[in-house]
Amino acid sequence: MWRAGALPKEKSERVIVAGDFNNRVGDDSLNFIEGAGMRPTWKDLKIELSQQFSYNAFAPEKQAGVIDHIFYKVLSGAKAADGGIIEMKKPLSDHKPVWAELVFPRYTRR
């Protein structure tokens, strides 16, 4: 949580935060990140996460939901145009890859 404290202080407009958060959308930790001005790409893509999982790719019967996320700073004016969770026949990790195509406005607001 201490690293998330840096988000409200970040002055750059174009900020992307991605990775294994070990939390689902709606959990307190991710709500804190959203409260710091970040938006999960899932919201733009309108992907229903309740039936999806990014962990555990090696043991799908033990799925733990979507705990891998990509966030972008709302003030950047960006939007996720596409994205999702990649299904692999032979997983390389216990986490499925997540991806997003972000579209930023041509110019920053400065």
WOCOR-V624942 format. One record per run of one state. SS is the DSSP state (alpha for helix, beta for strand, coil for the rest). FROM is the first residue (numbers start at 1). LEN is the number of residues. If there is no record, write none. Layout:
# WOCOR-V624942
SS:FROM:LEN
SS:FROM:LEN
This chain:
# WOCOR-V624942
coil:1:3
alpha:4:6
coil:10:6
beta:16:5
coil:21:7
alpha:28:8
coil:36:2
beta:38:3
alpha:41:5
coil:46:3
alpha:49:3
coil:52:3
beta:55:1
coil:56:4
alpha:60:3
coil:63:5
beta:68:6
alpha:74:3
coil:77:2
beta:79:7
coil:86:9
beta:95:1
coil:96:2
beta:98:6
coil:104:7
